[in-house]
């Protein structure tokens, strides 16, 4: 980090492809420092497919379809995903079980979106690795260690111990963010002054319900000093008309005084 710079951290959207790309990239890796999931578990039966209209990267088979098999035990699809630290992952689930995500929801208004699409049930949410968020699906309740449907966000279970879907479920990743360290330049004095003026005017608007009071919160002849954090005399400010009167008056007084002295001497 150079002089005049400071470190900030912010969420930055990154492009990692769809869920299939992410899963294949992480297979056999440890650490997961470049990918958004700390843990992935996918079990039979499943397939990679496409689903039009959801996200922008599903046309090339990026959708994980967890199949439901009602006749053969341990043959239904299941999966679980836990977000990695410093990653956020937006995911979409679509179940053939109509109204499933609405019926099983324990806490309302905590997901990004929940609705029905024709005969399917749809939910969209964001896993945050910094709060240990995860989702698990077992379409046929066939696999130990994976819940029928659990979704934990920020420590709260939005869905928990839900009944089995008994239908296929499509799983996809639509967006990914990384909590990235970035350097930004220190603000200049002019930028600090601009910010001070904006804050002053915003406060005035809130109080008066009117337009800007002034473009200088310190008043004519003064300027905001961002280092001292107060108003100081603006040495570069043009003199006001009152200043001219004072100067002329001062010269006039001096002239009168000189005239009086000379009169007395005569």
GIVENWO-V885484 format. One record per residue. N is the residue number from 0. SS is DSSP state (H for helix, E for strand, L for the rest). D_CENTER is the distance of its C-alpha to the mean C-alpha in whole Angstrom. Layout:
N|SS|D_CENTER  N|SS|D_CENTER
This chain:
0|L|24  1|L|26  2|L|28  3|L|26  4|E|22  5|E|20  6|E|17  7|E|14  8|E|11  9|E|7  10|E|6  11|E|8  12|E|9  13|E|13  14|L|16  15|L|18  16|L|20  17|L|21  18|H|22  19|H|25  20|H|24  21|H|22  22|H|25  23|H|27  24|H|26  25|H|25  26|L|29  27|L|31  28|L|28  29|L|27  30|L|25  31|L|22  32|L|20  33|L|19  34|L|19  35|L|16  36|E|19  37|E|21  38|E|23  39|E|25  40|E|28  41|E|29  42|E|33  43|L|35  44|L|36  45|E|33  46|E|33  47|E|30  48|E|30  49|L|29  50|L|27  51|L|27  52|L|25  53|L|22  54|L|19  55|L|21  56|L|22  57|L|24  58|L|27  59|L|28  60|L|29  61|L|25  62|E|25  63|E|27  64|E|29  65|E|31  66|L|34  67|L|36  68|L|40  69|L|42  70|L|45  71|L|44  72|L|43  73|L|40  74|L|40  75|L|37  76|L|33  77|E|31  78|E|27  79|E|25  80|E|21  81|E|20  82|E|16  83|L|17  84|L|15  85|L|12  86|E|12  87|E|10  88|E|12  89|E|12  90|E|16  91|E|19  92|E|22  93|E|25  94|E|28  95|L|32  96|L|32  97|L|32  98|L|30  99|H|29  100|H|26  101|H|26  102|H|30  103|L|28  104|L|25  105|L|25  106|L|22  107|L|21  108|L|18  109|L|16  110|L|15  111|L|14  112|E|17  113|E|21  114|E|24  115|E|27  116|E|28  117|L|32  118|L|33  119|E|30  120|E|27  121|E|23  122|E|20  123|E|17  124|E|14  125|E|11  126|E|13  127|E|11  128|H|14  129|H|13  130|H|15  131|L|17  132|L|17  133|E|19  134|E|21  135|E|25  136|E|27  137|E|31  138|L|32  139|L|36  140|L|36  141|L|37  142|L|36  143|L|36  144|L|33  145|L|30  146|L|30  147|L|31  148|E|27  149|E|25  150|E|21  151|E|19  152|E|16  153|L|15  154|L|19  155|E|20  156|E|22  157|E|21  158|E|24  159|L|27  160|L|30  161|L|30  162|L|33  163|L|33  164|L|32  165|L|36  166|L|34  167|L|32  168|E|29  169|E|26  170|E|23  171|E|21  172|E|18  173|E|16  174|E|12  175|E|11  176|E|9  177|E|10  178|E|9  179|E|12  180|E|14  181|E|15  182|E|18  183|E|18  184|E|21  185|L|22  186|L|22  187|L|26  188|H|28  189|H|28  190|H|24  191|H|24  192|H|27  193|H|25  194|H|22  195|H|25  196|H|27  197|H|24  198|H|23  199|H|27  200|H|27  201|H|24  202|H|26  203|H|29  204|H|28  205|H|27  206|H|30  207|H|32  208|L|30  209|L|32  210|L|31  211|L|31  212|L|33  213|L|34  214|L|32  215|L|33  216|L|32  217|L|35  218|L|38  219|L|40  220|L|41  221|E|39  222|E|35  223|E|32  224|E|32  225|L|29  226|L|31  227|L|33  228|L|30  229|E|33  230|E|35  231|E|38  232|E|41  233|L|40  234|L|43  235|L|42  236|L|42  237|L|45  238|L|48  239|L|48  240|H|51  241|H|52  242|H|52  243|H|55  244|H|57  245|H|57  246|H|58  247|H|60  248|H|62  249|H|62  250|H|64  251|H|66  252|H|67  253|H|67  254|H|70  255|H|72  256|H|72  257|H|74  258|H|76  259|H|77  260|H|78  261|H|80  262|H|82  263|H|83  264|H|84  265|L|86
